Amino acid sequence: MDYQLHLLTDDQLRAAAASYAEAIGKLATGRMEASLSVSQGAGSRSVSFTQATKNDLLAWGAAIAAEMALRGLAVARRPARRAIGIRFG
């Protein structure tokens, strides 16, 4: 699927990410339908997802995350933990 996220401004992309997070929350809490909307230039786009199209919603979220990472807008996460070395003796 081509969501054309590269056409969005940074603020629109952040709004799309927030809308996505809200939609995931609605699905996770058992609401049968979640919707999100994104405005692009002169128009806007609204999409409704149900449990049956959960994979589409997850794909949309992955596309948003990838575009945010390309622009350096990704939310900073805690660094991965690594094993520590212990010496006895």
RAUR-V640084 format. One record per backbone hydrogen bond with DSSP energy under -0.5 kcal/mol. CO is the residue of the C=O (numbers start at 1). NH is the residue of the N-H. E is the energy in kcal/mol with one decimal. If there is no record, write none. Layout:
BEGIN
CO:NH:E / CO:NH:E
END
This chain:
BEGIN
1:3:-0.7 / 4:7:-1.5 / 5:8:-1.7 / 9:13:-2.3 / 10:14:-2.4 / 11:15:-2.2 / 12:16:-2.2 / 13:17:-2.1 / 14:18:-2.2 / 15:19:-2.5 / 16:20:-2.4 / 17:21:-2.3 / 18:22:-2.1 / 19:23:-2.2 / 20:24:-2.5 / 21:25:-2.0 / 22:26:-2.1 / 23:27:-2.1 / 24:28:-2.7 / 25:29:-1.7 / 26:31:-1.9 / 27:30:-1.3 / 32:51:-0.8 / 34:49:-3.8 / 36:47:-3.2 / 38:40:-0.5 / 38:45:-3.3 / 39:41:-0.5 / 40:43:-2.3 / 43:40:-2.2 / 45:38:-3.1 / 47:36:-2.7 / 49:34:-2.8 / 50:53:-1.6 / 51:54:-1.4 / 53:57:-1.7 / 54:58:-2.4 / 55:59:-2.2 / 56:60:-2.2 / 57:61:-2.2 / 58:62:-2.2 / 59:63:-2.2 / 60:64:-2.3 / 61:65:-2.6 / 62:66:-2.3 / 63:67:-2.3 / 64:68:-2.5 / 65:69:-2.2 / 66:70:-2.2 / 67:71:-1.6 / 68:72:-0.5 / 68:73:-3.2 / 68:74:-0.8 / 69:72:-0.8
END
